[in-house]
Amino acid sequence: MTVPKIWRKIPEMYNLKGRICPECNSYFFPPREFCTKCGNEKMEDYFFQGIGKIISFTIIRTPVSDPENENMDIAARNIPYVLAIIELAEGPRLTAQVVDCRKEDVEIGKDVEMVFRKIMEKGEKGVIQYGYKFRLA
């Protein structure tokens, strides 16, 4: 991801900033410009609580190939790791890494909370990208 794109996505990546439709009260993450349920174009910013539950998960045991190992996600350097589909308390679902626990403790239906972690670093002296991950609550 380029530096300008990282800067544009900071509100979403650091705060779980999404949108809510004031007409039908539908929540969206990532943010949408219009409501896909009722078509309303006057969406409002919404900051999600950062709590939810695991809907599904997998344990990643093979890293994405990167011969230079420069653009590799931090998680991919520390395999195996848990990747889960999280349903936020407000309803939207997102994919995120589950951290700070033993892989054996991760189960469908377990409660999780958002934490702020390093996501990626580009080379030894490059851009460091931070964002959200989740841990068992």
N, C-alpha and C positions, 0 to 999 in steps of 0.2 A: 504494500500500500504506500502511495506517495505521501510526502509530508503534508501538502495541502489537503489531501483527502483525510488524513489522520486528524488534522486540526478541525475540519468541518464536522467530523463524527464524534468529537470530544463530548458534547452533551449526551449523546446516546450511549457511548461507551463508558463514560464515567458515572452517569447518574440514572441510567435506564429511563431516559426521557423518551416518551412516546406521545401519542395523541389520544384525545377522547372526542367523540362526537356529541355535541350538546343536544342534538335532536333525538337520538336513540340510545345514548349512553353506552356506545360500543367503544372498547379500548383497542388501541393498535400499537404494536411494537414489532418492527421499527416504525417510526412515524409515517403516516400517509397524508397525502394532500387532500383527499376526499374520503368520505365514509363508503366502504364497499358494501355496506348493508342497506343504507337508505339513500346514498348519493349526495349527502350534504357536503358542501365545499367549505364550510366555515368551521374547521376543526380547531380545537384548543389544545395547547401543550399540556402534558400530564406527566408527572414524575411518579413512576411506579414505586411501591413500597420496598421491593427487592426481596420479597418472600414468596415462596411457592412450594410445589411438590414435584417429585420426579415422576414423569409419565412413562418414560422408557429410557434405557441406557445401554451402553456397550463399553467394553474395555478395549481400547486401542493398543495393539501389541506390535504393530509394524509402523515405523515412522514414514512420513511422506518423504520421498526421495529428494534430496537437494545436495548435489555433488560438492558444492562449495560450503554447505552448511551455514550460509550467511543469512538467508531469509527464512530460516526455519522457526516455527512457533516454539516457544519455550516448552510447551507440553510435549511436543514431538521429540525433544531432546531427552525427555525424562519418561520414556515408555516403560512399562505400560501406564496408561492413564485412563480415567473415566470420562466419557463424553455422554451427556444426558439431554433429553428433551425435558424442559422445565415448564410447568404451567404456573404462571404467576397468579397471585391471589386475585387479581383483577380479571384474569381470563386468558390473555394472550400467551402463546407458547414461544419459547426460544430454545436454541441449542447452546449449551455451555459446558465447560469442564467442571467437574466436581473435584474439589481439592480438600486438603487438610483432614483426610480420613483414610482408613484402610479400604481397599477396593472391595473386600468381603463385606463391609458394612453398608454398602450402597444397595438399596432395594427400591423397587417401584412403590410409590406411595409415600416415601419418606419426605419429611419436610426439609426444606433447604432455605438458606438465606444468602443474599449476594455479598461478595467480598471483592475488594479492589486488589488486583494483582498485575504483575508484569505479564504481558501477552507475547511480545516479540521484541527482538533487537536485531537490527540490521548490521551485521559485522561487529567488530570489536569497538569501533568508534562511531557507529551509525546511530540512527534514530531508535529510541526505546519507546515502545508502544505499551501503554497500560490500558486496562479495561476490566470488565466484570467477569468473575467466575462465581461459583456457588460452593457452599459447604453445608454439611448436614447441620440442621438446627437443633 
